[in-house]
């Protein structure tokens, strides 16, 4: 199914495809049929959705700083407009990665640049093993081969456990209460945008844009032992250019890991977003311009 809408002069398509087990998956698309530029695929974080990329996708699709191109953003199962899974154990990175490949096959993408926020970057590393030929360029948004346990513990402390806001102002206060130490440079408008990307109104109530049972997967992690490092998976990206973005206040991606990423990858560029933590929202002009410039190098 393909629904069409217009945002100003920009066409946005809402596409639904079936996963291998029949679950309905959602894709948001900014088409650009006249462009030969490699498309951009956007993969969100653990409890985030395709909507996180609306601003940067519209800029890239219309050629702000690079050649215009097709952009698609995916909702993993249990997030956004994709169906919730009856079995929370299927909120697994390898099942989700199969969903990504199924979705991209369905929408006709054989190779692309990929922008992955947090968990999305982990998916890019899995794709380097499962289908390396699909990767032309990669952008990691605040993720790397070493995940800091402190940051993961903070995320586990709120995913699936947020109280229901009673108004949008209440939602803003809730988001600010959880994230203010990470995001010291946001405007009031940015906080409202963040709240509306986190919650939605459903039958008069405010609910998260994800299945709260995602927290069950996080609870399986033993954060008292060192987390596995993913340098072998990272090495699978040696064949493509990489841009690693870090939030200045991030507690998930350390400056030391970012430095190691450049040392271990011959074509890894970096960009640090001031006043933001995990993960940068990619709403500001400087971040959008940096991503566009990286894509333009491939044009």
ABEGO torsion letter per residue (X at the ends): XBBBBBBEABBBBBBBBBBAAGBBBBBBBBBBAABABBBBBBBBBAABBAAAAAAAAAAAAAGBGBBBBBBBBBBBBGBEABBBBABAAABBAAAAAAAAAAAAAAAGBABBBBBBBEAAAAAAAAAAAABAAABABBBBBGBBABBBAAAAAAAAAABGABBBBABAAAAAAAAAAAAAAABAABBAAAAAAAAAAABBBBGGBBBBABBAAAAAAAAABBAABBBBBAAAAAAAAAABBBBBBBBAABAABBAAAAAAAAAABAABBBBBBBGBBOBBAGABAAAAAAAAAAAAAAX
